[in-house]
Amino acid sequence: MLKKKKGAIVNIGSGTADDIISFPLCAIYAATKAYLAMFSKSISLEYKKNGIDIQCQVPFYVATMMSRRRTSSLFVASPEWYSRASIKQNGYEPLCIPLWSHSVQWFVLRALSGKLLDYFIFKDFLDQRRKGLANDRIKDQVKK
């Protein structure tokens, strides 16, 4: 890329990279995504003069195995929907939220009280962990 004086690097971050809310039970994940966002913004400045665009895209939920969201909706993008939006954002800002629905989520989360948001996020994450542990127990029983 340096020889050709053009190129693009797209890092996929997460909505957890912003300091809007805490991410209990996912602290290492959130911290690494925050690192990736800052790293991308910083090296973007370094390589812009060489014709290389470096961007960190920060989606919120996408319906994947990792997110444990199986179906897409207005605020949970399908992988295909996210991919189409992602490609359209290449080369613009070093940090972006490609989907308009995720931008709306970001705006609403910014407007809410931190303590209230932390309460509901922690409650949701505890519920997700409880369900995951229950599924693991069922899988272990089936194996036996």
C-alpha positions as a Markdown table, in Angstrom:
| # | Residue | x | y | z |
|---|---|---|---|---|
| 1 | Met | 0.0 | 0.0 | 0.0 |
| 2 | Leu | 2.8 | 2.4 | 0.8 |
| 3 | Lys | 4.5 | 1.7 | -2.6 |
| 4 | Lys | 1.2 | 2.2 | -4.5 |
| 5 | Lys | 0.3 | 5.3 | -2.3 |
| 6 | Lys | -3.3 | 4.0 | -1.9 |
| 7 | Gly | -5.2 | 1.5 | 0.1 |
| 8 | Ala | -7.7 | 1.0 | 2.9 |
| 9 | Ile | -7.7 | -0.8 | 6.2 |
| 10 | Val | -11.0 | -1.3 | 7.9 |
| 11 | Asn | -11.1 | -2.5 | 11.5 |
| 12 | Ile | -14.3 | -3.6 | 13.0 |
| 13 | Gly | -14.8 | -2.3 | 16.5 |
| 14 | Ser | -17.9 | -2.2 | 18.5 |
| 15 | Gly | -20.4 | 0.1 | 20.1 |
| 16 | Thr | -18.7 | -0.8 | 23.3 |
| 17 | Ala | -15.7 | 1.3 | 22.2 |
| 18 | Asp | -17.5 | 4.5 | 23.2 |
| 19 | Asp | -17.7 | 5.6 | 26.8 |
| 20 | Ile | -21.5 | 5.8 | 26.7 |
| 21 | Ile | -22.1 | 2.9 | 29.0 |
| 22 | Ser | -20.2 | 0.3 | 31.0 |
| 23 | Phe | -20.0 | -3.3 | 29.9 |
| 24 | Pro | -20.0 | -5.5 | 33.0 |
| 25 | Leu | -19.0 | -9.1 | 32.4 |
| 26 | Cys | -17.4 | -8.1 | 29.1 |
| 27 | Ala | -14.7 | -5.7 | 30.3 |
| 28 | Ile | -11.8 | -7.2 | 28.3 |
| 29 | Tyr | -13.9 | -7.2 | 25.1 |
| 30 | Ala | -14.9 | -3.6 | 25.6 |
| 31 | Ala | -11.4 | -2.5 | 26.5 |
| 32 | Thr | -9.9 | -4.2 | 23.4 |
| 33 | Lys | -12.5 | -2.5 | 21.2 |
| 34 | Ala | -11.8 | 0.9 | 22.8 |
| 35 | Tyr | -8.1 | 0.2 | 22.1 |
| 36 | Leu | -8.9 | -0.7 | 18.4 |
| 37 | Ala | -10.9 | 2.5 | 18.0 |
| 38 | Met | -8.1 | 4.7 | 19.3 |
| 39 | Phe | -5.4 | 2.8 | 17.5 |
| 40 | Ser | -7.3 | 3.2 | 14.2 |
| 41 | Lys | -7.9 | 6.9 | 14.7 |
| 42 | Ser | -4.3 | 7.5 | 15.5 |
| 43 | Ile | -2.7 | 5.6 | 12.7 |
| 44 | Ser | -5.2 | 7.0 | 10.3 |
| 45 | Leu | -3.5 | 10.4 | 10.8 |
| 46 | Glu | -0.1 | 8.9 | 10.3 |
| 47 | Tyr | -0.9 | 7.2 | 7.0 |
| 48 | Lys | -3.4 | 9.6 | 5.4 |
| 49 | Lys | -0.6 | 11.5 | 3.7 |
| 50 | Asn | 0.4 | 8.2 | 2.1 |
| 51 | Gly | -3.0 | 7.7 | 0.5 |
| 52 | Ile | -4.0 | 5.0 | 2.9 |
| 53 | Asp | -7.4 | 5.3 | 4.6 |
| 54 | Ile | -7.7 | 3.6 | 8.0 |
| 55 | Gln | -11.1 | 3.3 | 9.6 |
| 56 | Cys | -12.6 | 1.7 | 12.6 |
| 57 | Gln | -16.3 | 0.9 | 12.1 |
| 58 | Val | -18.3 | 0.6 | 15.3 |
| 59 | Pro | -21.5 | -1.4 | 14.9 |
| 60 | Phe | -24.0 | -2.1 | 17.6 |
| 61 | Tyr | -25.7 | -5.5 | 17.5 |
| 62 | Val | -25.4 | -7.6 | 14.3 |
| 63 | Ala | -27.3 | -11.0 | 14.2 |
| 64 | Thr | -24.4 | -13.4 | 14.5 |
| 65 | Met | -23.5 | -16.4 | 16.6 |
| 66 | Met | -21.2 | -14.2 | 18.7 |
| 67 | Ser | -23.9 | -11.7 | 19.6 |
| 68 | Arg | -26.4 | -14.4 | 20.4 |
| 69 | Arg | -28.9 | -12.4 | 18.4 |
| 70 | Arg | -30.3 | -14.9 | 15.9 |
| 71 | Thr | -32.7 | -12.7 | 14.0 |
| 72 | Ser | -32.3 | -9.3 | 12.5 |
| 73 | Ser | -34.6 | -6.3 | 13.2 |
| 74 | Leu | -34.6 | -2.6 | 12.9 |
| 75 | Phe | -31.8 | -2.3 | 15.5 |
| 76 | Val | -30.1 | -5.7 | 15.1 |
| 77 | Ala | -28.6 | -5.7 | 11.6 |
| 78 | Ser | -28.2 | -8.8 | 9.5 |
| 79 | Pro | -24.6 | -9.5 | 8.4 |
| 80 | Glu | -25.6 | -8.7 | 4.8 |
| 81 | Trp | -27.3 | -5.4 | 5.7 |
| 82 | Tyr | -24.3 | -4.4 | 7.8 |
| 83 | Ser | -21.8 | -5.4 | 5.0 |
| 84 | Arg | -23.6 | -3.2 | 2.5 |
| 85 | Ala | -23.6 | -0.2 | 4.8 |
| 86 | Ser | -20.0 | -0.8 | 5.8 |
| 87 | Ile | -18.7 | -0.7 | 2.2 |
| 88 | Lys | -20.4 | 2.6 | 1.6 |
| 89 | Gln | -18.5 | 4.2 | 4.5 |
| 90 | Asn | -15.0 | 3.3 | 3.4 |
| 91 | Gly | -12.7 | 6.3 | 3.1 |
| 92 | Tyr | -14.7 | 8.9 | 4.9 |
| 93 | Glu | -14.1 | 9.2 | 8.6 |
| 94 | Pro | -11.5 | 7.3 | 10.8 |
| 95 | Leu | -14.3 | 6.3 | 13.2 |
| 96 | Cys | -17.8 | 5.7 | 12.0 |
| 97 | Ile | -21.1 | 4.0 | 12.7 |
| 98 | Pro | -22.2 | 2.7 | 9.2 |
| 99 | Leu | -25.8 | 2.0 | 9.9 |
| 100 | Trp | -28.3 | 4.7 | 10.5 |
| 101 | Ser | -30.3 | 2.6 | 12.9 |
| 102 | His | -27.1 | 2.1 | 15.0 |
| 103 | Ser | -26.5 | 5.8 | 14.9 |
| 104 | Val | -30.0 | 6.3 | 16.3 |
| 105 | Gln | -29.2 | 3.8 | 19.1 |
| 106 | Trp | -25.9 | 5.7 | 19.8 |
| 107 | Phe | -27.8 | 9.0 | 20.0 |
| 108 | Val | -30.5 | 7.6 | 22.4 |
| 109 | Leu | -27.9 | 6.0 | 24.6 |
| 110 | Arg | -26.0 | 9.3 | 24.8 |
| 111 | Ala | -29.1 | 11.0 | 26.1 |
| 112 | Leu | -29.9 | 8.5 | 28.9 |
| 113 | Ser | -28.6 | 8.6 | 32.4 |
| 114 | Gly | -25.4 | 6.7 | 33.0 |
| 115 | Lys | -26.6 | 5.0 | 36.2 |
| 116 | Leu | -30.0 | 4.0 | 34.7 |
| 117 | Leu | -28.3 | 2.6 | 31.6 |
| 118 | Asp | -25.7 | 0.8 | 33.7 |
| 119 | Tyr | -28.4 | -0.8 | 35.7 |
| 120 | Phe | -30.3 | -2.2 | 32.7 |
| 121 | Ile | -27.1 | -3.2 | 30.8 |
| 122 | Phe | -25.9 | -5.1 | 33.9 |
| 123 | Lys | -29.3 | -6.8 | 34.3 |
| 124 | Asp | -29.3 | -7.8 | 30.6 |
| 125 | Phe | -25.8 | -9.1 | 30.7 |
| 126 | Leu | -26.5 | -11.2 | 33.9 |
| 127 | Asp | -29.6 | -12.6 | 32.1 |
| 128 | Gln | -27.5 | -13.5 | 29.0 |
| 129 | Arg | -24.9 | -15.2 | 31.2 |
| 130 | Arg | -27.6 | -17.1 | 33.1 |
| 131 | Lys | -29.1 | -18.4 | 29.8 |
| 132 | Gly | -25.7 | -19.3 | 28.5 |
| 133 | Leu | -24.7 | -21.3 | 31.6 |
| 134 | Ala | -28.1 | -23.1 | 31.4 |
| 135 | Asn | -27.5 | -24.0 | 27.8 |
| 136 | Asp | -24.0 | -25.2 | 28.7 |
| 137 | Arg | -25.5 | -27.5 | 31.4 |
| 138 | Ile | -28.0 | -28.9 | 28.9 |
| 139 | Lys | -25.2 | -29.6 | 26.4 |
| 140 | Asp | -23.1 | -31.3 | 29.1 |
| 141 | Gln | -26.1 | -33.5 | 30.1 |
| 142 | Val | -26.7 | -34.5 | 26.5 |
| 143 | Lys | -23.0 | -35.5 | 26.1 |
| 144 | Lys | -23.2 | -37.8 | 29.1 |
